[in-house]
Amino acid sequence: MPQIVDNERKSRFETTVDGHVAELTYRRRGTRLVLIHTGVPDELEGQGIGSALVAAAVADARGRDLRLVVQCPFAAEWLRRHPDAVDGLEIEWDERSDDGA
């Protein structure tokens, strides 16, 4: 699995594989980590990279004691399928997270 980095300057968790950048954009707002959009290029789909990006966001929220605000449909789906990963974290479900989830 490629290394996920927190590019705070661009407000995104990201990884680069074979020249392709996959990202999960976010905003930190006080005690909240707002997950906005997961983007994985077609060339990288099916490799678990989107899941790794969301897991990195969860680890960041846990480490900083932040509440997750979920706007991204992909992240919402992943979080619902992995309730054990977010055990003990506060999650705020945004109505946008239901689009296509």
RALINGI-V856702 format. One record per pair of residues at least 6 apart in sequence whose ideal C-beta (glycine too) atoms are under 8 Angstrom apart, sorted by the first residue. I is the first residue (numbers start at 0). J is the second residue. Records with the same first field share a line. If there is no record, write none. Layout:
I: J + J
This chain:
0: 47 + 48 + 51
1: 14 + 15 + 16 + 48 + 51
2: 14
3: 12 + 13 + 14 + 51 + 52 + 54 + 55
4: 12 + 13 + 14
5: 12 + 55 + 59
6: 12 + 13
9: 22 + 24
10: 24 + 25 + 26 + 27
11: 22 + 23 + 24 + 25
12: 22 + 23 + 25 + 52 + 55 + 56 + 59
13: 20 + 21 + 22 + 23 + 52
14: 20 + 21 + 48 + 51 + 52
15: 21
16: 43 + 46 + 48
17: 42 + 43
19: 40 + 42 + 43
20: 40
21: 37 + 38 + 39 + 40 + 43 + 48 + 49 + 52
22: 36 + 37 + 38 + 52
23: 34 + 35 + 36 + 37 + 38 + 49 + 52 + 53 + 55 + 56 + 71 + 74
24: 35 + 36 + 38
25: 32 + 33 + 34 + 35 + 56
26: 32 + 33 + 35
27: 33 + 65
28: 68
30: 64 + 65 + 66
31: 65 + 66 + 67 + 68 + 91
32: 56 + 59 + 60 + 63 + 65 + 66 + 67 + 68
33: 68 + 70
34: 53 + 56 + 67 + 68 + 69 + 70 + 71 + 74
35: 70 + 71
36: 70 + 71
37: 49 + 52 + 53 + 71 + 73 + 74
39: 48 + 49 + 52
49: 73 + 77
50: 77
53: 73 + 74 + 77 + 78
54: 84
56: 67 + 74
57: 67 + 78 + 84 + 85 + 88
59: 65
60: 66 + 67 + 88
61: 87 + 88
66: 88 + 89 + 90 + 91
67: 78 + 85 + 88 + 89 + 90 + 91
68: 90 + 91 + 93
69: 75 + 78 + 90 + 91 + 92 + 93 + 96
70: 93 + 95 + 96
71: 95 + 96
72: 95 + 96 + 97 + 98 + 99 + 100
73: 100
74: 96
75: 92 + 96 + 97 + 100
76: 100
78: 84 + 85 + 90
79: 100
